[in-house]
Amino acid sequence: MTFDLTMKHMMLGLATGLLLVSAARASEAPVTESTRTLEEKIAACAACHGPGGISENPMYPSLAGQYRDYLEVSLKAYKSGARTDPVMSGMAAPLSDHDIKAMAAYFAAQPGKLYTPTLE
Amino acid sequence: MRPLPWIVAALMTGMGAAQAAGDAEAGKIKASTCMGCHGIPAYINAYPTYHVPRLGGQSAEYIVSALKGYRSGERKHPTMEAQAKSLSDQDMADIAAFIIQAPAAK
């Protein structure tokens, strides 16, 4: 019995091949919000708040060395909508409570230029 | 009347409408209330219970923006809202001018 390779066979083969390739590619995790690492989330802050949280733009506050709980309260307020800002609301929205705690702790621990002022 | 005085007057009005320039000397007097909390390292209010943020090292622009946020109610904090509502734009500029050159508390 002979086997004739027809267009129908070729199309079936092509379709199967494409299906296998796309299945293989899908198993490589796409970079979505849920796969952003904490380091990546922290790195995003530098765009406005400066490297290591030391701001180079007077519009944006420095974060380095700020009190951890104050930073945490601020991020939570942006996330809940209690406090609004065109940029910060969007930045805080995808953060989990764990992210917020970790990011606040991170910036509080960074060496910075913030200090308590005094009248004298 | 010659045009020059009118031009100068118009320019000065325009400058006044822009961000008020701060006077650190005046600001030192106006900031004495602020320093009651912000001038004490690691100070925590009775309510809400989180550290009063460090202001030394922040920019004058940010300090004024924060005060305006409390004055307008956009930023919420009972004490800060009350404090900021008593401040004019000039007061805020003066306070910020003082803070950015204030020495560090020991």
Interface residues (C-beta under 8 A of the other chain):
Chain A: S55 P58 M59 Y60 P61 S62 G65 Q66 Y67 D69 Y70 E72 V73 A77 A82 R83 T84 G112 K113 L114 Y115 T116 P117 T118 L119 E120
Chain B: K28 A31 S32 M35 H38 G39 I40 P41 A42 P48 Y50 H51 V52 P53 R54 L55 G56 G57 Q58 S59 A60 E61 Y62 S65 A66 E74 R75 K76 I99 A102 P103 A104 A105 K106
